[in-house]
């Protein structure tokens, strides 16, 4: 087709813009058409709390795991309309509590007089919560289901020269929208409005949508209504209401919810008298121009206060401690749903009140707590429904937050939430490459090596745990792992969130993400003090670099007390050990990759073990044969490295070997099969290497395995191995394999060098047969010494 491949031009973009705007609004309609619309779509007239609730629920839910528990999370707080740019990470329980309050308020179950209070330290997601609300409400109001409506007035043609306006100037032929977006049903007399709402309720089989009944026109609209009513009554019209609300004078129009239009937001820096901040102010010039008939004319009011802007949907007081004087004035708003512009001029208000604060508001509210019944703030504290945001205690979420802070990665991965342990570990270990502008203006790539972000996240998380509340047999790293994946294993036992205290102070203090972000940003801006003849190792930031910088900067950071500095510095060592263990495991796995056991070999071993235990033959292509005692011994001694010749009488197992086969192989397989069974389950479908107990045995390559396989390797020469040596060959293969697993050549060089440097003393102490000289100790015993998960 001609022109089909033509690039879009200016006209195309104009057409797209027209279509976008067209989809966001309904054409203006008459009052009767609006009532018909409400009868079919009650949400078009819903209360503020009901509307906000509907917007949140419209985005759906997903399942997540937080603090070791599975929770249902509203996707609305993932900021789906902006690809997660302002997603609230974590704090799902607090968010759900907020939604529960909305639901109760919308249903009129006593919570309608409550003011939602979002409380917590800095950098816990409170600002993101506000942005999520604004973004989500804006986009919901653009949909057909979420349209929000108000009134527009025009007094032209009413037989008067009097104009209707507010703000600066006026046009006698113009339409003027209610400055506070008064709901269209408010124009009806009370008894008629009640019948409309009753008809709506009777027409639905579902839970009724909450529609405000006791709501009057705003002062500006009342001025328009009464002026028109006076004219038509004096003219002797029989149907005065129909004349006043005729399509020529009144129409219903939709609006897009946004800050200043259905969302009122009071910021810390906003000033003015309490009345100005809450509802607005009188405009002296207009008061003189307007015919006020001996009183103040509401057309001369600015309507720019937070309640005026937020009428109909949402009112937010950010940094509420800066506006503590207003909180007491808001006490009666949820109850009376009314505020005053001036003496004799009031305005009905329907808005969901939300205050957001740091913990300093807590101190402000408790100033008079010692007065007990005489506390002047007691009534306010009863009205505040507190939802506490805390620092993240989940390494995965903290890593995602760091990636957002450093690289602007905002997409929320929800396909496999809650993810399994392997998926979590893979996300957390992932490297990050950033382009950093140098002093000469050139862009230079800098790499955060694998585990660098995960280590920073884990360190921050560990500082946030209230370890004094922990049982003595659970360490902070285990607690962090339980919060992350739901459990940790100790042999056949499992520790879950049920083994942790129900209520703790976790997340109330600790290293905030902003501190970690700034530390890493400083590291990105300077080359490390190291070099390599071929690789840009100075541009690589290792986990050790990050952890050292985080700990070293604590004392100079004004946000931490001396006690916190000492406490946080002391928690670094466990995280360092955790990182070193994982780096060691990855390097050893890369060294021994060619020695990986095939699933077929594992399956053959397991089959022979089952047959040995049952006293049955093994079925082969040649027919039944006896279990191969030699093959099992070779697998256990050479492949697993679990036992030595001393653990057998010839090829027959001693008690220790027999116990291992029954407890660690047979019992493990039976347990795994039971946990993963379904109607179509068949033992032949099991990937034996995925059985947790066997996987631990098979994949925990350690230094003994390395020396047994490469006895001529010399860790002392790893940094610069002589050519044509086993060390050089092994290193080259290891670097290649590490780069296949997410490392750059430079970070693989640094990581493998650090690991081999750490094991030099151990290597020298190992005999060539793989024994370290400790009587009765097996490879598995030594592996446990290496800091393995309990």
N, C-alpha and C positions, 0 to 999 in steps of 0.2 A: 504494500500500500504506500502511496506517495507520502513522503514526509514522516513515515513511521520511525525512521532512525534519526530524525532530526533532534539535536540537543535542545533541552528546554530553554525558552527565552523568557524575557521579562513578562510577557502576557501570560505565559504558563504559570509563573509564580504568583502573579496577581490573581489568577483564577483559583489557584490552590488556596491562597489566603482568603478569598471570598468564601470558598467552600468551608474552610475551617471555622470562620466566624459564623457562617450560616448554621453549622451543626451545633454551635455552642448556645444558641438562643432559640426560643420559640417566638414566632411573630406575636405582636401585641394582640390581646383578645379582650372581648367585653366581659363584664362581670358574670353574666349568665353562662357564657361558654366556660369560664373558669370554674364555676360551681359544678358544671357537668364533668369537667376534667377531674375535679377533686372526688366526685362520686365514683369515678372509675379508678383513680390513682390517688388514694388518700395521702401518700407521702408528699404530694404537692402542697399540703397544708400542715405538715407535721410540725410539732414543737421543735425547739432548738435541740434539746437532748435527743429526741427521737430522730431528728435529721442527722446529727453527728453519728449516732449509733448506726443508722442505716448506711451511711457512707463507709464506716469502718467495716461493717459486715459485708458490704458489696464486693470487697476485694477477696473474700474467701479466707480460708485458714490452711495451715500446714502443721505438721507435727515436728517438734524440735526436742532436743535433749539439753537441759540446762541444770547445772548443779546436781547432775546425776539423775534427774527425773525427766520423764517424758511429759511434755506440755503441748497443748494446742495453742498455736500462735496466730494472731490475725496478720495476714499478709500486708494489710494497710500500713503497718509500722515498718515494713521493709521498703517503703517509699517506691512502690512498683512503677509509679507514673514517671519517675525520673531515674530509672535503672539503678535504684538503691543509693543515689547520691547522698540522701539524708536519712538513710535507714537507721533505726535505733537497734544497735547490736546488743543482744541479750536483754536482760530486765523484763523478760516475758511475763513473769508472775505479776510484776508491778503494772504492766500494761493491761493484763487481763483484769486486775482489780479495778483499774480505771474504767474499762468497758463494762464491768459488772455494775459499777456505780451509775454509769450512763443508762444501763438497762433498767435499773431500779428507779431512777429519776424519770425516765420516759414513761414508765408504767405507773408513776405516782405512788410508789411504795415507800414513801417517807424520806427518800433520799433527794427529793427535789429541792430541799433547802440547804443541801450540802454544797460546799465549794471544793472542787478537786484541787488537791495540793500535791504537786510533783516536787519532791525534795531529794537532795543528794549533793555530794561533792561536785566540784568542777570536773568537766571532761567525763561525765558519766552518761551523756546522751540526752540531756534535758533540752538543749537547743535543737537537736535533731528531732526530738519528739514534737516540738512546736512546728518545725518546718514540715514534718510529716503530716501534721494536722492541716496546715494551710495548703500544702500541695494536694493532699488527698481530697479535701473538701472542694478545692478549686476544680479538680478534674471530675469529681463526682457531679458537681453542678453543671458541667458541660454535657452530661449524658441525658438521654431522654428521661430515664428513671429518676435522676437526681435534680431536675430543674427546680430552682428556687424562685419564688414570685413575690412581687410587691405591686403597689399602686402608682399610677401617674395621673396627674391632674392638669386640666386646662379650663380656665374660666371664660375663654373667648365664646361669644355668642350668648352669654347669659343676660344680655341687656344692661351691661354695665361697662364703664371704661376702666374699672379697677383691674389691675394686673395681679398676677400671682407669680411670685418669684422668691428666691432666697439666694444668698451669696451676693455677688456684685452685679448690679444692674438687673434688668428683666425685659422680657419680650412678651407683649400681650398675646401673641399667638403661639407661644411655646408650650411644650409639655414639660411638667416638672415632676420628677420622681420624689416619692417620700424620702426625705434625707436619712431616715433610719430604717428604710425598707420595711415599713409596716406590713403585716400580713393582710392579704386582700379580704379575708373573711371579717376583718375587724370593722369594715364599713357597715356591716349589717347590724340591725338592732339586736340586743342581747338574746331575746327569746327566739328570733329567727336563726341566729347563729347556733344556738343550742340545738334546734331542730335539724339543721344541716349536719352537725356533728353526729347527732343520734342516728340520722339516716345513713351516714357513712359507716358507723359502727354496726348497724343492723345488716348492711349489705355485704359484710365480709365474714367468712367462716374462720379466718385466721385471727391471731391476736390483734385487737384493734390498734391502729396507728394513733399515737397520741397527738391530738389536735388541740391547740389552745382555745378555750372557750371564753374565759374571762379576760378579754384583751380589747382595749379601746384604740381608736385611731391616734396616731402620733399628733403632737400639737400643730405641726405644719399642715397635715392632712385635715385635721379638725378645722383649721382656719379656712381651708378651701371648701370643705363640706358645708360648714355653717354659713359661709358667704353665699354659696349657691342655694342652699336651702332657704335662706332669708329672701332671696330674690324670687324663687319660684313659689314660695308660700304667699308672698305679697301679691304675686300675679294671679293667685287663685288656682294654681294647678292642683288637680285632684290626686295625682300620683307623684307626689313630691320626690320620694326616694328614687323612683325610676327616672325622673327628670334630672336629679342631681347626678345619678350614676350612669346616665346615658353615655353611649360610646363617644359622644362628642366631648364629654367632660372628664370621663374616667375610663381608664383602660388598665388592664392587668398585663404586666410585662415581666419577663424573666431576667435574672441577672446572674452573672458569674461570681461566685463567692471568692473573695480574696481579701487581703489586708486592706482595711478601709471600706470594704463593701461586704459586710456580713461577718468579718473577722476584725475584732479590735485588739490591738497589741500595744501595751504600755511598756516602754523600755526604761532601762535604768536612767538614761540621760534626759527623759522627758520631764519637763517642769511645768509650773503653773499652780494655780490654786486647786484645792481638791475638786471643786465643781468643774473647773476647766478640764482637768485631767479625766474626770468621770463622764461628763456629758457635753461640755463645750462652753461657749461664752457668748455674751451679747455683743453685737456689732453696732457701736454707737452711731456711725454714719447712717446705717440703714434704719435705725430706730427713728431718726429725725425725718427720713424720707417717707417712711411708710405711714399710712393712716392707721394709727393704732387705736383710735376711738377711746382714748383715755387709759390705755393699758399697754403693756409691752406686747408687741406683735411677735409671735413665734417665727414669722418669716425672717426676723432679724437675728435669729440665733444661729451659731456656727455649726452645731451638731458634729463637732470633730472630736469629742471626748471618746474614751475607750468603750464605754457602754453604748454610745450612739453608733459608733462604727461596728460594734459587734452584735448589735441587736438583730435577732433572727437566727443567729448561728452560734458564734463562739466569741468569748472575751478572755484574753490572756494577759496576765500581769507577769512580765518577765522580771527577774531579779526583784522579787516581791519585797525583800527586806528594805529596798530603796524607797518603797511606797507603802511602808507599814501603816502610815497614817490613813491610807485609803481603805485598808482591810476592814477596819471597824465600820466604816461608812458603807461597806458592801454587805454588812450583816443582814440587812432587811431586804436586799434586792431579791435573793432567791425566794423569800417568803412572800413579800408583797408584790414582787415583779413590777416595781414602779420606782421612778426617781423623779426629782423635781428639777425643772429648769429655773424656776423662780417661784415666788409666792403665788399660789393659785394656778400655776402652770405645771402640770405633771406629765410624765410620759411613761406608758407601759413598756416594760422591757422583758423580752423573752430571749435569754442567751445562756449558753453553758459557760459557767465561770470556771476558769483554771488559773491557779497561781503557781508560778515556778520559782524556786528559790534554792540557794545554797544553804548549808546548815546554819548560817548566821541568823536566819529567820527563826529557827528553833530557839536560839538564845534570846531573841527579841520577845518571843511569845512567853518565855519563862521568866521575864524580868520580875513579875509580881507573884510568882508561884508560891512564895512563902506566905502570902496573905490568905491562902486557902479560899474560903468563900467570898472574900472581898477582892479577889483578883479581877481587875477590870477587863482582862482579856479572856476570861474563862469562857464567855459565850462564843467568842470568836474561835477559840480552840475546839469547841464542840462542833462548830460548823465545818471545820476543815477536815476533809477526808484525805488522809495522807497516803501517798503512794511513793515509796522510797526507791530511788534509783541508786544502784551501787556500782562500784568498779567491777569490771568483768572478772570472773574467776574461772574462765574457760580459755585455755591456751589457743584453741582454734579461733574463737571469736576475737581474742586480743590480737592474734596475728592478722586476721582479716582487717581489723581496725587500723593496725599499723600500715598495712598495704594501702588502705584508703588515704591515710594521712600523708604517706610518702609518695605514692604513685598515682593517687586518684582512682584506684581500682574500686569501683562501687557496686558492681553487679553482685547480687545476693544469690549464692548457689543454694537452690532449694530442692533439686531433683532427688537427692539421696539423703535428705535430712529426716531423722538424725542419722548421720553417716556412721559407718563402722570404724573400728579402731585403726585399721590400715588406711582407710581413706583420710581420716583425720591426720595421721602421721605424715602422709604424703603431702597434704596441703600445707602442713606446718613447716616441713623441711624444705619446701620449694625455694629456690634462689630468687633474687630480684635484681634486674639490671636497669639502671637509670642513666639518663643522659644529664650530666652536670655541666653547667657553664663555667669555664675556667676564667681566670683573671683577664686573659687576652680576648675573651669573648667566644672562644672556640668551645664546642661541645665535646665532652669527654665521657666515655662510658665508664661507669663504676658498677661493680658487682657486689651485692650482698650475698655471700656464699651460702650454699645450703645449710640450714639450721640456724643461720644468723638471726633471722626474724623470729623463728620459733624459740630460740634461746632467750631473746629479749622479752618475748611475750611470757614465757614461763617464769622468768625472773620477776617480772611485774606481778604476775598472778600469785607467786609464792609470797611476795611481800604483802599481799592483800588478805592472806589467810590468817584467821585468829587462832594461832597454834595453841594458845593456852586453853582453848576449849576442846582440843582434840584428845581422844583417848591416848594413853601413853604408848600403845603399840602401833599407832598409825602415824606415819611421818607426813610432812606437808606435800611431798611429791606424790605420795599415794593418794592423798586427799584431792590434789589437783587432777590426777588421773581419773579418780572416781567421778568428779564433777564433769570430766570431759567425755568419758565413754561409758559411765554407769557402773563400772566394777574394776577391781584389780584381783589377780589370782595369787594365792599362796599355796602352791601345790594343788591339793584337791579342794581347798577352801576358797571361797570368794568373799571379798569385802565389797559391800555396796553402800549406797547412800544411807541405808538404814543403820549402818554401823557408825554413822557420824552423828553428832549432836543435832537435834531438830532445829534449834535456834542458835545462830552464831552471829558474830560481828563481821563475818567475812565480807570483804568488799567495801567496808566503810572507810578504811584508810589504805594506804599503800602507794606505790609509784603510779602516777597517772600516765596515760598514754601520751599526753603532751610533753612530759619530761623525756620519755623514751624517744619520741619523734625528734625532739631537738638534739638529743645526744647523737642519734644516727645522722641527722642532717649535718652536724659538725664534722662527723667522720667522713661523710661524703664530700665535704669541701676541702679535705686535706689528704695528701698522699701518705700512706703508711711508711714507716721507716724500715723498709726492706727492699730487696732488689733481686733480680734474676737476669741472667744474660739474654734470655729469649722471651720470657713471659712477663706481662705487666702485673706482677704480684703486688706492686705498691698500690694498685687501684682496686684491690680486692679487700673487702671488709669481712673478717672472719667472725664466728661466734665469740671467740675469745676477745677480739677487739671490742665488740659491743658490750659484753658483760663487764670487762675492765673499765670501759668508759662510763657505763652506768653507775658502777660502784664508786669510782673515783670522783664523780661529780656530785655525789649526794651531799657532802659536807658544805659545798658552796651554793647549793640550791636553797633559796629562802623559804621554799614551801615545806621543808622538812625540819622537824625539831631535832635536837641532839639525840634524844632517845630513839627517834625513828631512824636517824642515820645509823646509829650503832646496831639497831635491830635489822635493818635492811642489808647492811654490809655483811652481817653474819649469815644471811640466807643465801648468799651468792655461791658458797662452796658446793652446796648440793646441786645447784643448777650446772655449775662447771663440770662436776662429775657426770651428770646426766648427758651433757653434750659430748664429753669425751668418749663415753661409752658408745654412743650412737655413731660417732665418727670412726671409732675403732672397729665397730661391727661392719660399717660400710666398706672400710678399707680392706679388712680381712675377707669379706665376701667377694670383693673385686679381685683380690689376689688369688682366691681359691675358686673362682667362678668356673674354671674348667673341670673342677672336681665335683661339681654339683651332682647329686644323686638323682637318677631319673625316677619318675613315679612308678614305672614298671618294676624297678628294683625294689622300691619300698613295698609295693603291693605283693611281690613275691615273698619278701621277708615276712610280712604280716600273715600271709596265707600259711606259711610254714609254722609260724608261732601258734596260730590257732589250731592247726592240726596237731602240733606237739602237745599242746595243753589238753586237747580232747582225746589224744591217743588214736587219732584217725589218720588214714593215709591222705596224701595230697594228690588231687586229680591232675594229670598231665596229658599231653597228646599221646604219650606212649602208654597211658593207663595209670592206675594208682601206684604211688611210690611212697616210701616212708619219708617223713620230714627230714630235710637235709640238715643234720646237726652242724656239720662243718660250715655250710653256707650261712647259717644263723650266727655262728661264732665269728666268722670273718666280717659279717655285716656289723655286729656289735662292737668288735674290737677295732676294725680298720675304718669302716664307714662312719659309725657313730663315735668312735673313740671313747666309748663308755667303759670298757673293761680291758683287762690285760689277760695274758695266758694264765696267770695265777688264779683267775676267777673261774677256771674250768678244770675239770678232770678229763684230760684229753679233749674231746669235743662236747662232753656232757656239762651242763651248767651247774654251778654251785647254787646255794640257796639265794645269794644276792642276785644272780642273773635271772633265776626263775621268778623271783619277786618282781624284778624289773619288767619281765615279759608280761606277767599277769596284771601288775598295777599300772604300768606306764603305757603298755601297748593295747592289751585286750580290753582292760577297763576303760581306757581313753576312747577307743573306737566305739565301744558300746554306748558310752555316755554321749559321744558326738552324734551317733546314729539316732539316739533317742531324742535329742534336742532338735534335730533337723528333720525328723520324720514328717511325712505327709501321706496322703492316700496312695500316691504313686511311688513311694520310697522303695528303693532297692539298694542293698549294700554295695552292689557293683557300681552304683552311680556316685559313690563317695570318692572325692579327691583326697587320697590318704595324706597328702602333704598339707592339706588344709585343716587336719585335725589339730587343734591347738597344742596338745601335749606332744604329738609327734613333730609338729612344725618347730616347736621350741628346741627339741632334741636335734633335729636335722639342720636347722638354719643358724645355730649358734656357733659359727666358726670362731675359733680362738687361736691364740698364739701357738699352742701345742700343735694344732693342725697345720699351721703355716710352716713351722720348723720341721715337722715330720715330712711334709711334701717338698720343701725347699731347704734342705739342710745347709746348702752352701750360701744361702742368702745372708747378707750382713747389714743389719739395720743401721750400723754406724756409718755406712757408705751411701745410704739411701739418698741424701741430699745431692750428692754428686758422684754417682757410681762409676767405677772404671768401665771402659768399653769392653764388650764381649764377656761380661760376667753374668752369673745368674741374677745378681742384684739388678743389673741394668735391664735384663730381659724381663724380669718380674715387674719392675717399676714401669716400664713402657706399657706392658699389657694392663697393669693396674690403672694407669692414667687413662688409657683408652676406655676401659670399662667404666670408670667413674664419670667420664664425659658423656658416656651413653646414658648415665643415670642422673643427669641434671647439672653436673659440675662443668665449669669451664676448665680449660687446661691449667690456668693459673690457680684457680681455687682447688683443683684436684692436687696440684703440686703442693700447695701449702697444707692441705688437710692430711695427705699421706705423709708428708714430711713431719708434721706434728705428731701423728700417731706413731710412726716408727721411732721418732726421738724418745717418746714416752716409754716404749717397750724395750729399749736397749738393755737396761739392767735385767729385766725379766728374761730376755733372750739369752743373755750370757749365763744365766742360772739354770737353763733347761739342758738336760742331757739330750744327746742326739736321738735317743729312742722316744723322745717326747715326754719323759718323766721329769718332774722338777725335784725329785729326790724326797718328796714328802711321803712317808710310808702310808699305804692304805688310801691314798687320795686318787680319785679318778679325774678324768678330763672335766666331767660335769661339776665336780666339787670345785675345781679351779675356776670354772666359768662363773659359778655362783659368787666367788670372791670378787669377780670383776664388776660387781655392781648391778647384776641382773635384776629384773623386776621380781619382786617377791610374790 
